[in-house]
């Protein structure tokens, strides 16, 4: 097992802080950055890196779900509905893992991320907020936007697309070791009528549940390096607080632009990791 | 009340993890320090699932059985995927 030196623990904690800040602000787990950093930058084996990454995804999810801002914005019912399909996708992903060439999967994922980045950027001025008196429908809801101090109503549209995306995110989560937030947040916001704050908070809640079963398996098989995982989690706790505060203070336009940039970087990271 | 309990548990978990990491750093290879870190990690990993369970109980108490069924479905699929990954 990899020896955890002080410098390795510190760098991992810093990477965890960055992942936590991204998670708190945009609802992403940060695994897509953490895994290559640990593997290529710090020489941690891929299995151990994936285990640490899943642990940080759970830590990010817990931090956001516990925060007052997160609790008000999370749409639990929508999250549970979509999580059901994400979990099913994860199960399918584990069954077909050997049938799909990693290179094909990563190229497809990279292209989709680049397209989502462009769409998120182009739709950065689009608002999903409805008047407070509007009917939120079966899956929508209301939340207090602390930045404007107003109650925001939203209605979820194109539910089949949201379900299909969640299912696909579950498959990708298993095959690529990601939380899946990079897929769900842009789709929910750009096409399904979910405001950015709700999409990111609900996604953050869901990715924690998605990552749990995988992380427990790694833990049970002895592939989790406790010192390294703990350092990353402590970093996440520090970074997520900052990310949540930033996410609350910034406008949806700023958050969407930041998300578009992150998606573009994810796309490029994926190309760089091609086998 | 339960939300506050989850938040408090999160802080306690972080403190436990920080204590474990510090103890590991001061006494490398210490089995008790490693056990503390493992305990903190397991508690961390069980938190999202316990949130689903708590939400399911809330839905049942509120008479919202369709949402309660959703939470039950998630727990079933998670258990199945965990079992499938373990057995592989």
Interface residues (C-beta under 8 A of the other chain):
Chain A: X4 X6 X9 X55 X58 X59 X61 X62 X63 X65 X66 X67 X71 X76 X77 X80 X81 X83 X84 X87 X88 X90 X91 X94 X95 X205 X208 X209 X211 X212 X213 X214 X215 X216 X217 X219 X220 X224 X226 X227 X229 X230 X231 X233 X234 X237
Chain B: X3 X6 X7 X10 X14 X17 X18 X20 X21 X24 X25 X34 X37 X38 X40 X41 X42 X44 X45 X46 X47 X48 X49 X51 X52 X55 X67 X70 X71 X73 X74 X77 X78 X79 X80 X81 X82 X84 X85 X86 X88
